[in-house]
Amino acid sequence: MTGASRDPWSNLGAWTMARIALGRAGASLPTREVLSFALAHAQARDAVLARLDRRELAGRLHQLGLDTIDVESRAPDRTTFLRRPDLGRRLDEASVERVTHAAQGRSFDLVLVVGDGLSATAVTAHAAVLAGALLPHIAALGLTLGPVAIAEGARVALGDEIGALLGARLVAVMIGERPGLSAADSLGVYLTFAPRIGRTDAERNCISNIRPAGLAPATAAANLAWLVQAALQRQVTGVMLKDESGTAGLAPPGPPLQL
């Protein structure tokens, strides 16, 4: 090779959002990278501390023809929510009454819970889009869908109590994921069969990094629909149910497993 050699890290940097091949200015980072890092850190902090606008989100879900219920966890404020994850896993008394009243003795195949989690930014940006992409799949499968619970101060396990109160066979919790320094708007979905208080994370399936620069909402909806169908046929989620939608498409997953 003749002439000055090109730093091979610069080629790798074009293929990832990770902070590599940043360059340097003397013994320090270039100013543009210092500012970029500061911006990403500020966006992550804002996502964690932001409050979810439940009225605006409910309006968008109503436009999709979905009924909604506002619920709150036992965490009385954002600071407590961050310090006490356990309080975000249970409904407060008023919310238990609202969900019980909404159930009216009915049961559903699937209940959606939309929770702020650790990024209200992600929920605001992507939850209604994902719900809209999921609805045609649910209709095609002929499943009954319960009212959507919009939850503030929510951890994933909050969906277990909501699903149980609504008599759901499955609960899918759409929740803001912990922001990083490359993405502050990542949405996750956690699917649990036969929800009840005390379910563990090993009993859930997760689809993560749902955002335009990650997993597209339309693709996530197709994956979730496949998991819903498979979970109802096999009556299980979590480590006993592997997502084969990428290789099997949306074809029926076959006969129930003998568990």
Phi, psi and omega in degrees: 000132179256157179076186181290135180279144180275138178296118183297338179294333181295326176292317180295325181298336181287347186253004182212154175271357177296153183275083175234164178054045183279343183083184178205158174235098188067237179264007185239174174285153173299152182303320182299325180284325175297316180292322178297318178296317180297321178295314181298321179294319178295320179296321178295316178297317179298319181296319181291321187269346185294148174266141179282130176276090186291328180294316180295317179295318179300321178299318180292323179289324177297325177297336177274358181087018183259135172280151182227157173229132173273129178225159177228149173279185180279357177282118187284341180205172186294321181298315178295320178304317181289327183272337184233079180304330182298326180290336179280358182261358181228147178283149171284170188297320181296322180291324176301317179295318181295316181292319179299318178295321181293332181293319178050038177075005181272171172224158186223155174288320185217137172237135176260134172241127177249111184240147182295322179058226182255011176204090173297334177302315180294318181295315179300319185282325195234343188297312181294324177297316179295318178299317179297323179288333182281328188304315178300325178293318180296319178296318180296328179278351179069034184263151175271135183244127181279180176295149180274125176270121176261112192248135175252141184070038191260135163255166185304316186294348177300329179296335180296315180291318180297313180299320180295317181295329180269003179064037184275140171286328178222147171233135176242117182260113173268121190214148178289127181277159178302122183288146173248189181271007172239347180206120177254001186235038182270126180257140175240156175231130180241121184253129183228129177276143179047061184298140174198157179300132180107353175300149180253167179295335178292346181260017180237154167254140183239135169243121189238174176060040179276112181185162183303324181272002179238243177270119183298142180305323180296319178292318178299320179296319178295317178298316180296319179298319178298316180295321178300312181297315180294320181296319180291324179287320185263351177057047179197150168225174177095216187294342179273357180232113180262140179284106179252015184296332180291334180254333184256001183063213179253022177293153178306139185283004177102183183293157179302145176287149175270096184254000000 
